[in-house]
Amino acid sequence: MNLMETDPSTIELLLGQLTTIRWLLAAILAMLIIGSGGTIAAVLYVARLVRNAGEQHELDLFRDQAEELLAADKLDELVNFSTNKLRTHPRHTFGHWYLAVAYFHQGKLHHAKREFEKVRDLEPGWGPDYVEPYMDELQQRIREATPKLVRD
């Protein structure tokens, strides 16, 4: 078939079909790119889930060990345990939490207050239920421990 001898309407029809084929190929290519991007996104998501699961396991282990130390009233060990965690993970909320509670029970009220403030900064949602009750008690103990002036 010689294109020069072909009817113009046939050429127009062929060009229309070629344009359609071109758009179909572009759509298939886009789907492949999006599909592989979706695959990459899915792999990254799964990798993040695995990493988060590992971090959650580490968090659970830390929390369990800290709870055991607290329940056994091993406050010096709890201070060391929490401090060591905070050396490698300075924003570890539970590290600050257990350090604050240990200081609180040791009577190191100003240290406890500083740590509870860090907990509140790191996790504002913990304030009402977990930080404020201790802070209220801390303030009361600090007021009671402050020497009063006696006037005649």
PyMOL commands that set and color helices and strands:
alter all, ss='L'
color gray80, all
select helices_A, chain A and resi 3-5+8-71+75-88+93-106+109-122+124-145
alter helices_A, ss='H'
color red, helices_A
deselect
rebuild
show_as cartoon
